[in-house]
Amino acid sequence: MNKNRLFHYTVGELIEILNTFPADVPVLTSGYENGFENIQEPVLDNLIHNPGAPYYDGEFQPAGEADGKAFQAVVLARLVRDD
């Protein structure tokens, strides 16, 4: 990722990164509100499904250390600007 560029990733760069992850894991993204942002570097994370969570928290949450229902997913998190 090059933070000095307007766009942090091109399709080609993102494909190269995604090819390093297992092909059968789901892909999720962060969100909330509106508009669009650059993404952070994709990561493989342990998550749980929590469909009862409020919409602003998302239906998937980080898994705790001992959570037996955890699964892995590639997360494309939006860049959070603090301005």
SVG drawing of the C-alpha trace seen along z (x, -y; Angstrom):
<svg xmlns="http://www.w3.org/2000/svg" viewBox="-31 -17 35 41">
<polyline fill="none" stroke="black" stroke-width="0.4" points="0.0,0.0 1.3,-3.4 -0.3,-6.1 1.2,-8.8 -1.0,-7.9 -4.6,-9.0 -5.7,-5.4 -4.0,-2.9 -4.6,0.2 -5.3,0.9 -7.3,4.0 -4.0,5.7 -2.4,5.0 -5.4,6.2 -5.6,9.4 -2.0,10.2 -2.6,9.7 -5.8,11.7 -4.1,14.6 -1.9,15.0 -5.0,16.0 -6.9,19.3 -9.3,19.3 -12.3,20.7 -12.4,18.0 -15.1,15.3 -14.3,11.7 -15.9,9.0 -15.7,5.2 -16.1,2.6 -18.7,0.0 -21.1,-2.5 -22.6,-5.8 -22.0,-6.8 -19.3,-7.7 -16.2,-5.7 -12.7,-5.5 -9.4,-3.8 -9.0,-0.4 -6.3,0.7 -4.1,3.7 -6.3,6.8 -5.9,9.1 -7.0,12.6 -9.0,12.3 -11.0,14.5 -14.6,13.5 -18.0,14.6 -21.4,14.2 -23.7,12.0 -26.9,11.3 -28.5,9.6 -25.9,6.8 -27.1,3.3 -26.7,2.4 -23.9,-0.2 -21.8,2.6 -22.0,5.0 -23.3,8.5 -19.8,10.0 -17.6,9.2 -14.0,10.0 -13.8,13.4 -12.6,13.8 -9.7,16.1 -11.9,19.0 -14.8,18.6 -15.6,22.0 -17.8,20.5 -15.0,18.4 -14.2,18.6 -11.5,16.9 -12.3,14.3 -10.3,11.8 -11.3,8.3 -11.1,5.3 -11.3,2.5 -11.9,-1.0 -9.3,-3.6 -10.4,-5.6 -9.5,-9.2 -9.2,-11.3 -10.0,-14.8"/>
</svg>
